[in-house]
Amino acid sequence: MVRFIISLLLLLSMTITAFAAQGQSVYGRLHVANGHLLASNGQVAVLHGMSTHGIQWFSQFTSEGAVKTLRNRGANLLRVAMYTAEGGYISNPGVQDKVFQAVDRAIANDMYAIIDWHILSDSNPRTNEQQAVTFFQNATARYGNNPAVIYEICNEPNGNVTWSGDIKPYAEHLIQVIRQKAPDSIIIVGTPTWSQGVDSAAADQLTAANIMYACHFYAGTHGQWLRDKVQAAENKGAAIFVSEWGTSAADGNGGVFLDAATQWLNFLDQEQISWANWSLCDKNESSAALNPGANPNGGWSDSDLSPSGKFVFGKF
Ligand code: DCB
């Protein structure tokens, strides 16, 4: 009986160690090996957190108080989504200052930060490739090889865009740019069809080190068929990062689909795949984690959290 209880406790503490939100001070420099994201000590690192909505619209939810609250609720990851179109960097490059401010706050709170070049309506990453080069030169001039910073070079390629013809050559170019100042940082590469085409990336992988491939899902739209694709990609040695997912349908609204989301998170836990949820904002849409009018300075109680936010904040 005593032995049983001891082994139960041991199992419990192992589970907690495996899934607790360890900060950068514990995990240290991340690297990719054998299709997994690993901490500096070689154990699997699991990052759980939130993506901002478009930083050109919702930077107020990356205030010092907001980021601290996110950390206190257990997140160890903040993804900063900088749209390229829709009033983002292409028409307003000054928006990068909002990105850097948010990233600085994540680092100050012992979190990892993803800098996301959020292509969407500009579906092909090659469309604004030169601007991407400039932006990532700026970002790496500021953060370089900082172990807390992860570079995501193309959110969701979509439309008539292929892995081998468009995304892979774009990635090879941007990796070479980023590597000049950030030789070891993790780089996440988006995949075709709104980052669901992990199969085409896995079939024709990049040869650079410390590369991960994005899989994005929305629980009301994408189900078992996409988990099967992730599993198959992992079986080919591709490292997967769910850098964006929602409890809603793919348009960011509808639902929320919490049973389907639970199935997804169980799968991600089992595979020890890291994730960031869309999104940390108070927009009147079901994927938003905060209720409309939530305080930008953080300190949110459960009544400030939307049904999606309550669910997701309970999973960090
Ligand atoms: C992705 C985008 C993200 C988008 C969410 C939800 O797009 F990365 O930018 O966010 O998923 O659609 C939404 C916001 C809205 C905003 C809109 C446009 O929640 O408030 O108005 O962006 O800026 C996806 C993901 C998957 C699919 C389609 C889209 N899909 N999409 O599988 O069909 O068309 O935006």
Residues whose N, C-alpha, C, O or C-beta is under 5 A from the ligand:
A	BS01	DCB	L120 E156 W194 A250 D251 G252
